[in-house]
Each structure stands twice: as structure tokens, then as C-alpha cells.
Amino acid sequence: MIKKLTTEDITAFDNLIMKYQDNFPDIEHLDGFLCAIACAPNQLPFSEIFPHLTSEGFEFPNQEEATQFMGYLFSYHNAVMKELSKPINGPEDIYVPFCLKENEDGNVDGIFWANGFMHGLAINHGAWESLLDNEDTFRIVTPMMAVSGQGHPDPKLRSETIPEEMREESLNIMFQNLNLAYACLRGELPDKKPLHEAPIIPINANQNVIH
């Protein structure tokens, strides 16, 4: 049985990831990646997912650390799945990433999370086609694309930097749309309002949410 994810688990997992930082993405990136994986109605086996998270030829130094690492990873994935599958009855039900870190300027910009999300979407692109091929629902992922694109190494593909005064609202929209993506891919979007009129639910983007 996969145990409940705790604050202590996340701290320990983050420390373990830092030990392998040349071979494994940042925990914020991982959060976004697992959110995209969890949104898709077809659940990829970890044997297919894990190679996309590690450098080629990576191996754990011993079985003990491999078991510990994979235990944390399974627990993290399970926690993300649990949160995204909850009915949305109010702001408290919106999924806020377990890990959003400050950048070198001391701000939470969500770029690593958005990069991870786009990474997870890309490796399971077929499962997202129903959303991406529809002009209305495609807009659900445009906030993720905009935030992710701020850090793109190619200037031609780099999106404009989001102003400081708009950063929190941009993250609010991105995480609300994450929940919309989960519902949309399961045919559960409400018909009461067009997508572009969906209300923005205010949340604290700097909140460290542990369930």
C-alpha cells in the first residue's frame, strides 16, 4: 500500500533528488510532470514514465536507495492523483502544487512546474489530442505554455516575461486550468458556461499544500 505523502516525505524526497540532480529533474518540475500524467485518462505504467525522468544510463548506487526513491515517487504520484480527482466545490479543492520554489530573485514564478507539465503532456500527447485539437479547450493549456515559455533557451520560442504584478494571477489561472484539463479529458466539463467565461478562483500561489 502506498502511504500518505507528508511534509517530511517531500523534504526527504527533495533532498534525495538533489543528490541525483545531474540525472533527475527538480521536484517542482516533477510535480508539473506528474500532474500532466495524472490528467490523462490513460495511465502510463511507470516502466514507460521513468526513463523520461532520468538521464540515459542512470542507475541507483544500491537497491536500498532505489527502493526509497521509488517509494517517494509512487507516493507523490498517488497524492497528485487523489487531489486532482476530488470534486471541485470551492477554492479549497483546487490543486495547488505540493512544491513551488523561489527562483534566484526570491520569487515564485512556476516556470519549472510549467516546464514539467509540458514535459508530461509531450510524452503522452495522444491522450491529450481531444483537448488540444479543439479551439475552445486548447485554451486550457495556454497558461502553462506561456509560463513555461518564459525560460525557453531559444529566443524565437521564448514567451514574454510575465510582469511581477500579474504573476500570482497567472499562476492562479494555470492551476485552475489544470483542474479543468483533468475534467475535460474525462468529458466532465460543465456546459453551463463557455470556457472563456469560467471564473478565476483566487488561491495563494506561494502556499505549500500537503494533504
N, C-alpha and C positions, 0 to 999 in steps of 0.2 A: 504493500500500500504506500502511495506517495504521500509523504507527510505535509502538513500545512506549512506554507512559507512564512517565516518570521523575519523581523528586522535583523536579528543576529545571523540568520541564514544568508540574507542578502549581503551583509557586511563580509561574512566569511567567503561567500562566492565571489564578491568583488575582489577581495584580496587574492583569491586563487587565480582569478582571471588576470590580475596584474602580474602574477608570476609567469603567465604564459602570454604576455601582451604582444610579443612578436608573432604569435601564432593564432591568437584568438581576439575577436573584436571586443571593444569596450562594452561594459554591462548596459549602458544606455542604448547603444546600437543593438545589443542583443534583445532588449525589451521591445524595441520597434520591430525587429525581425520576427520575434515570436508572436507579436500582435498580428502581423500580416499573415503568418502561417495559421494562426488561430481563426482569423476571419474566414478563410477559405472553407467551403463546405466539405471539400475532400481533404482528409487529414493525411499528410505525407508521413511515412514512417521515419523515425529518427535515423535509420540507416541511410536515408536519402538526404536528410536535412544536415546532419553533422558535417559531412565533407565540405559543405558550403560555408561553414563557420571557421574552418581551420586552414592553415597553410598546408601546401602539398607535402605529404610525407610525415606530417606531425604524429608523434606518438607520446603518450604519457610516460613519465620516467618509471612508474611502477603501477601495479594493479590497484593498490590502496588509493592513490590519488585519482586514478581513472574512475574508480567506483564513487569516490567522494564528489568529484566534479560532475559526473553524470547524474548523481542523485540530486544535486542542487539544480542542474539544468532541467530535469524532469519536474521537480517541484515548482520551478519558476514557470515552466510552460503550463503546468496544471493550474497554477494560480491565475495566469493570464486567461486561460480558457474559462475558468469559473467566473471571473469578473465580467468578461465580455458576454457571457451567456445570460447574465442577470437581466430581468425585465427593467426597463428604464421608467421609473415612476417619478424621478426627481433628480436634481443636480448631484445628490449623493450617490446615485447609481452610475454616473458617467465614469468610465475607466480613465483614471489618471495614472500614467506610468509609475511603476514602483521606483524607478531610478531616473531622475533628471539631474544632471550635474552642471555645476557652474563652469563656464568657459574661462579662458585666461584673463578676461576682463571682469570676472566676477558676476557675469550674467547667466541666466538660464535661457539658452536660445533654442534648444530642442533639435539642433542640426544633426547630432549623432543619432537621436531617436528616429528622425525622419529618414536619414540615410539607411538605418536598419530596416525601417518599414518598407522602403522601396526595394531594398535587397531581398527581403522576404517575399514581396509581391513578384519580383522578377523570376525567382526560381520556381514559382507555381503560377505562372502567368495565365495558363489555360483556365484555371479555376476562377480567374478574375474577368474573363472575357465578357461575360454578360453585363458586368458593371462598366467596363472600360469602353465597350462598343456602343454604349448608349449615351447620347449627348447630355442628357439630364443627369444621369447617375455618375458619369465621368467626373462631374464637378466635385464629387465627394472626395476624390484623391488629389485635387489640385492644391489644397493647402499643404499636403505632405510634399508634393513636388516643389512648391515654392520654397518651403523651409529647407528642404534637402538641397535644392539648387544653389543656395547661398554659399555653400562650401565646395562647389564643383571646381575641380582643378582646371578645366577648360573654360577660359573666359567667355567663349561663344555660347556655352551652355549654362553659364552661371546666372542665377536669377538675382534680381536687385536685393540689396540688403534691406531687411525689414526694419523700419525705424524703431528706436527704443520704445517710443510711446505706443506703438502698435504691437509690440512683441507678445504681451500677455494675451491680448485678444486673438492674435494669430494662433497661439498655442491652444487657447480655449476652443477655437473653431476646429483646429486639427484633431483634437481629442474627441470632440463631439462627433465629428465626421468619421472617426474610427468606429464608433458605435453604430453610426448609420451604415457604414460599409458592412459590418457584421450582419446587420438586419437585412440589408439589400441583397446580399449574396444568398440569403435564405428566403427571399421573396416576402419579407416581413415588413417592408416599408409602408407606413400608413398612407392611405390615399386622400386623407383629409386636406392636406396642404401640398402645393408644389414644393419641390425640394429647395428651390432658392428662397422660399419664404419660411423655411424651418427656423425656429427660434434659436438664438445662441444662448446656451446655458452657461452662466458665469461660473468658473471654477478657479481655484488658486493654482497656477501653473508651477509654483515653487513647492507645492505640498508633497511631502513624502508619504505616500499612501501604502500601508501594509494591511493586508487582510488575512 
